[in-house]
Amino acid sequence: MIDISTIERELRQLWKEGAGSTAGGQAMTRALTLNLVARAQDGPSAEQMGAVIQQLTASHPSRAVLARMRPTLDEPRLEAFVQANCLLVTQGAPQICGEQITIDAQGSAVTQVASLVLALLVPDLPVALWLPGPAPLEDPLLLRLRGVITRLIVDTRDAHDAVRALAHLAAFQATEARATRQVLGISDLAWAILTPWRELIAQFFDTRPLLPHLQRIDQVLITYQPGERREGLALSLLLAGWLTASLGWVMLDQALSVEEGTVRLHLRRPAVGRGPNAIRLITIDLIPTAPSRDEPPAITSLCLRAIDGVSADFCVERGEEANYATTKAHVAGHPPISRLVRCETPTLADLLAAELRLLNRDQTFATALQSAGIFAEWLPA
């Protein structure tokens, strides 16, 4: 049995010992901005997650509770230990530190973890729950902590079928939206990894001459590396959902077709300059590329095309070299514009830090997920 008062006493002793200067002349400064609860399923994942939590101290010093839960083991066991997570900073400056409580539970003792976590949360700080793995929405920690967490962080790419996971996450979000309490903020790291693609497409239309073409898009082409668990297709659906929600496109009734692996979505928009009731049809093609063992499931290109009136093409393509992309814009009657852009591949800590910066619900993601979830439901398993 773990005594909560013993853990708190050990934490106080930890900070008392570090309150003075360290051997290097650097004082430890305790700075907690949130509660971060993370669930690991085995030793290696717990070690990796602990390293990520350490890195997050740079931007989000927290009280982190890392729970390693192994319910399939026969012998019940419940242990806990504490540590400080500190940054190495410049000489003479204080070290910014968070704190970590690691809970190791196995067998029937895993049922006690949620109660321990609840007792260990720092009051009046937001609570983020990070659940990597294939089935986070079925996790007992989520079921027990759902009433206190302010942000849920998952990664639909971890699922056995990422497309189905996207549909389930959209359904979960809809259920949360109908709840009477404050809406839970949901983060999907699959969405976070698409940020460079969304930013580069948006940059085309930051200039006044190109902005009107955004309302004239007729075709979208997305190519992707598929992956064994349909991760690439799920990423494509998220981008399609983002464009649909952001541009106000209207889905036709279950208008989805699949031909030789290409998924085609059918939508409509108002026809520009054709009267108030005129419409134009839009197609979004999700095209798998040849599978490669050397390339992870990912988006490889995203192109928007306008063919009504003045033709225009706007494309972002992953570069041949790692961490580079090429953007191309070509409007009829004007010389094409092309540039090479550096896009650093974010680490897991980078993705988490970006999501933890969101204080409230990410409305852009919420609407994109809603549309992507509908597309995912249309697709056969």
C-alpha positions in Angstrom: 0.0 0.0 0.0 1.3 3.4 -1.0 1.0 6.2 1.6 0.2 9.6 -0.2 1.6 11.5 2.8 4.9 9.7 2.4 5.2 10.7 -1.2 4.4 14.3 -0.4 6.9 14.2 2.4 9.6 12.9 0.1 8.8 15.6 -2.4 9.1 18.3 0.2 12.4 16.8 1.3 13.6 16.7 -2.3 13.0 20.4 -2.8 14.4 21.3 0.7 17.7 19.6 -0.2 17.8 21.4 -3.6 16.7 24.8 -2.3 20.3 25.9 -1.9 23.0 26.1 -4.5 24.2 22.9 -6.2 27.8 22.0 -6.6 27.8 24.1 -9.8 26.4 27.1 -8.0 23.0 26.8 -9.6 19.9 27.0 -7.3 16.9 24.8 -8.0 13.7 26.7 -8.7 10.4 24.7 -8.5 8.0 25.8 -11.2 4.8 23.8 -11.8 2.5 24.9 -14.6 0.3 21.8 -14.9 -0.3 18.3 -13.9 0.8 15.8 -16.5 -0.5 12.2 -16.1 1.0 9.6 -18.4 0.3 5.9 -18.8 3.0 3.5 -19.9 2.3 -0.2 -20.7 5.8 -1.6 -20.2 9.3 -0.8 -19.1 10.7 0.5 -22.4 7.8 2.8 -23.1 8.0 4.1 -19.5 11.7 4.8 -20.0 11.0 6.7 -23.2 8.1 8.6 -21.8 10.2 9.6 -18.7 12.8 11.0 -21.1 10.2 13.0 -22.9 8.7 14.4 -19.7 12.3 15.5 -18.7 12.5 17.4 -22.0 9.1 19.0 -21.5 10.5 20.8 -18.4 12.0 23.4 -20.8 8.5 24.7 -21.7 6.1 23.0 -19.3 7.6 22.2 -15.8 5.0 20.1 -14.2 4.0 17.6 -11.6 4.2 14.5 -13.8 2.7 11.3 -12.6 4.0 8.4 -14.8 2.1 5.2 -14.3 3.5 2.0 -15.6 0.5 -0.4 -15.6 0.9 -4.1 -16.3 -2.4 -5.8 -15.4 -1.6 -9.1 -17.1 1.1 -10.0 -14.6 -0.1 -12.4 -11.9 1.7 -11.0 -8.8 0.0 -7.8 -7.5 2.6 -5.0 -6.8 2.3 -1.3 -6.3 5.4 0.9 -5.8 6.2 4.6 -6.2 9.2 6.8 -6.2 9.9 10.6 -6.8 12.4 12.6 -8.6 13.1 16.2 -9.7 13.3 17.0 -13.5 15.7 19.9 -13.9 17.2 21.7 -16.9 20.8 22.4 -17.4 21.0 26.1 -17.8 23.8 28.7 -18.1 26.2 29.2 -15.3 24.8 31.1 -12.4 21.2 31.0 -13.5 18.6 29.0 -11.5 17.7 25.6 -12.6 14.0 25.3 -13.6 12.6 22.1 -12.2 9.5 20.0 -12.3 8.8 16.9 -10.3 7.9 13.4 -11.3 6.2 10.6 -9.4 6.5 7.2 -11.0 4.0 4.5 -10.1 4.8 0.9 -10.9 1.6 -1.2 -10.8 1.1 -4.8 -11.8 -1.6 -7.5 -11.5 -4.7 -6.6 -9.6 -3.0 -3.6 -8.0 -3.5 -1.5 -11.2 -7.0 -0.8 -10.1 -5.6 1.4 -7.3 -3.7 3.7 -9.7 -6.5 6.1 -10.6 -7.2 6.8 -6.9 -3.5 7.5 -6.3 -3.3 9.9 -9.2 -6.4 11.8 -8.1 -4.8 12.2 -4.6 -1.5 13.4 -6.1 -2.8 16.1 -8.4 -1.8 19.7 -7.5 -5.0 21.7 -7.0 -5.9 24.7 -9.3 -3.5 23.5 -12.1 -4.7 22.1 -15.4 -4.6 18.3 -15.8 -3.4 16.7 -19.0 -3.7 13.0 -19.6 -1.3 11.4 -22.1 -2.4 8.0 -23.3 -0.2 6.5 -26.0 -1.1 3.1 -27.4 -3.7 1.5 -29.6 -6.9 1.9 -27.5 -6.7 5.1 -25.3 -10.5 5.7 -25.2 -10.9 2.3 -23.4 -8.2 3.0 -20.9 -9.3 2.7 -17.2 -7.4 5.9 -16.3 -9.5 7.9 -18.8 -12.7 6.4 -17.4 -11.7 7.3 -13.8 -10.1 10.7 -14.5 -12.5 12.0 -17.2 -14.2 14.4 -14.7 -11.0 16.2 -13.8 -8.8 16.3 -16.8 -8.7 19.4 -19.0 -6.8 17.9 -22.0 -6.6 14.4 -23.4 -3.6 13.6 -25.6 -3.6 10.5 -27.9 -2.1 9.4 -31.2 -4.4 7.7 -33.6 -1.4 6.4 -35.5 -0.8 4.0 -32.6 -4.1 2.2 -33.3 -4.4 -1.2 -35.0 -6.5 0.6 -37.6 -5.8 4.4 -37.7 -8.9 5.1 -39.8 -11.2 3.4 -37.3 -9.4 5.2 -34.5 -10.1 8.5 -36.2 -13.8 7.7 -36.4 -13.9 6.6 -32.7 -12.1 9.8 -31.6 -14.6 11.9 -33.5 -17.5 10.1 -31.9 -15.8 10.6 -28.5 -15.5 14.3 -29.2 -19.2 14.5 -30.1 -20.1 12.8 -26.9 -18.0 15.3 -24.9 -19.5 18.2 -26.8 -23.0 17.1 -25.6 -21.9 17.0 -22.0 -23.0 19.7 -19.6 -19.6 20.2 -18.1 -16.7 22.1 -19.6 -15.7 20.6 -22.9 -12.6 18.5 -22.7 -9.7 19.6 -25.0 -8.6 16.7 -27.2 -5.2 16.5 -28.9 -4.2 14.0 -31.5 -0.4 13.9 -32.2 -1.3 12.8 -35.8 -2.9 16.2 -36.2 0.1 18.0 -34.7 2.5 16.4 -37.1 0.5 17.9 -40.0 1.1 21.4 -38.8 3.9 22.2 -41.5 1.5 21.1 -44.3 -1.3 23.3 -43.0 1.0 26.3 -42.6 2.6 26.0 -46.0 -0.8 25.7 -47.7 -2.1 28.7 -45.8 0.9 30.8 -46.7 0.0 30.7 -50.4 -3.1 32.8 -49.6 -1.4 35.3 -47.3 -0.9 37.5 -50.3 -3.8 39.6 -51.7 -3.4 38.5 -55.4 -3.7 34.8 -54.6 -6.4 35.0 -51.9 -9.4 35.0 -54.3 -8.4 31.7 -55.7 -9.0 30.0 -52.3 -12.7 30.3 -53.0 -12.4 28.7 -56.4 -10.8 25.4 -55.5 -12.3 22.5 -57.5 -9.9 19.6 -56.9 -7.7 18.5 -54.1 -5.0 15.8 -54.6 -3.3 14.3 -51.5 -0.7 11.6 -51.9 0.6 9.5 -48.9 2.7 6.6 -47.8 0.0 4.2 -46.6 1.4 2.1 -43.7 0.2 -1.3 -42.5 -2.3 0.2 -40.1 -3.7 2.8 -42.6 -1.9 5.6 -40.8 -1.2 7.5 -44.0 -4.8 7.3 -45.1 -5.9 8.6 -41.7 -3.5 11.6 -42.0 -5.0 12.3 -45.4 -8.5 12.2 -44.0 -7.4 14.8 -41.3 -6.1 17.1 -44.0 -9.3 16.6 -46.1 -11.4 17.3 -42.9 -9.4 20.5 -42.3 -9.9 21.8 -45.8 -13.6 20.9 -45.7 -14.3 22.6 -42.4 -12.1 25.6 -43.0 -13.5 26.5 -46.4 -17.1 25.7 -45.6 -17.4 22.9 -48.2 -20.6 20.8 -47.9 -20.4 17.0 -48.0 -22.7 15.2 -50.4 -24.6 12.3 -48.9 -22.1 9.5 -48.4 -20.4 10.5 -51.7 -17.3 8.4 -51.5 -15.8 6.1 -54.0 -12.7 3.9 -54.1 -11.0 2.9 -57.3 -7.7 1.1 -57.5 -6.8 2.3 -54.0 -7.6 5.9 -54.6 -10.3 7.3 -52.3 -12.4 10.1 -53.8 -14.6 12.3 -51.7 -17.3 14.4 -53.3 -18.4 17.8 -52.0 -19.8 21.1 -53.2 -19.2 24.8 -52.7 -20.9 28.0 -53.9 -20.0 28.9 -57.5 -18.1 32.2 -57.6 -19.8 34.8 -59.7 -22.7 32.6 -60.8 -25.5 33.8 -58.6 -26.6 33.0 -55.1 -27.8 29.4 -55.7 -25.2 28.2 -58.1 -22.9 25.5 -56.9 -19.6 23.8 -58.0 -18.7 20.2 -57.3 -15.4 19.5 -55.6 -13.4 16.3 -55.5 -10.7 15.3 -52.9 -8.5 12.4 -54.1 -6.5 10.5 -51.5 -3.8 8.6 -53.5 -1.5 6.0 -51.9 2.0 5.9 -53.3 4.1 2.8 -53.6 4.9 1.4 -50.1 8.5 1.9 -49.0 10.2 0.2 -46.1 12.5 3.2 -45.7 9.7 5.8 -45.3 7.2 5.9 -42.5 3.5 6.5 -43.2 3.2 10.2 -44.0 1.8 12.8 -46.4 4.0 13.1 -49.5 2.1 15.9 -51.4 -0.9 18.2 -51.2 -2.2 20.1 -54.2 -5.2 22.5 -54.6 -6.4 23.2 -58.1 -8.9 25.7 -59.5 -10.2 25.0 -63.0 -13.3 27.3 -63.1 -12.3 30.4 -65.0 -8.6 31.2 -64.4 -6.8 27.9 -63.7 -4.5 27.9 -60.7 -2.4 25.2 -58.9 -1.0 25.3 -55.4 1.2 22.4 -54.4 3.4 21.4 -51.4 5.6 18.3 -52.0 7.9 16.6 -49.6 11.5 17.1 -50.8 13.9 14.3 -51.8 16.1 15.4 -48.9 14.9 14.9 -45.4 13.4 17.9 -43.6 12.7 19.8 -46.9 9.6 20.6 -48.9 8.9 22.4 -52.2 6.0 24.8 -52.6 4.8 25.7 -56.1 2.1 28.1 -57.2 1.1 28.6 -60.8 -1.7 30.9 -61.9 -2.6 31.1 -65.6 -1.0 34.1 -67.3 1.7 34.5 -64.6 5.1 32.9 -64.1 5.2 30.0 -61.7 6.5 30.6 -58.2 8.6 27.9 -56.5 10.6 27.8 -53.3 12.4 25.2 -51.2 11.4 25.3 -47.5 13.1 23.6 -44.5 10.7 21.6 -42.4 12.4 20.1 -39.3 10.9 16.8 -38.2 9.5 17.4 -34.8 10.4 15.1 -31.9 7.8 13.6 -29.7 8.6 16.2 -27.0 8.1 19.0 -29.6 4.6 17.6 -30.5 3.6 17.3 -26.9 4.9 20.8 -26.0 2.9 22.3 -28.9 -0.3 20.6 -27.7 0.2 21.5 -24.1 0.5 25.2 -25.1 -3.2 25.1 -25.9 -5.1 26.3 -22.9 -8.6 25.7 -24.3 -10.2 23.5 -26.9 -8.5 23.6 -30.3 -11.5 24.6 -32.4 -9.6 24.2 -35.7 -8.8 20.6 -34.9 -12.3 20.0 -33.5 -14.0 20.9 -36.7 -11.4 19.1 -38.8 -11.8 15.9 -36.7 -15.6 16.2 -37.0 -15.4 16.1 -40.8 -12.6 13.6 -40.9 -14.6 11.3 -38.6 -17.5 11.3 -41.1 -15.2 10.5 -44.0 -13.7 7.7 -41.9 -17.1 6.2 -41.1 -17.8 6.1 -44.9 -14.7 4.0 -45.6 -15.0 0.2 -45.4 -12.9 -1.5 -42.7 
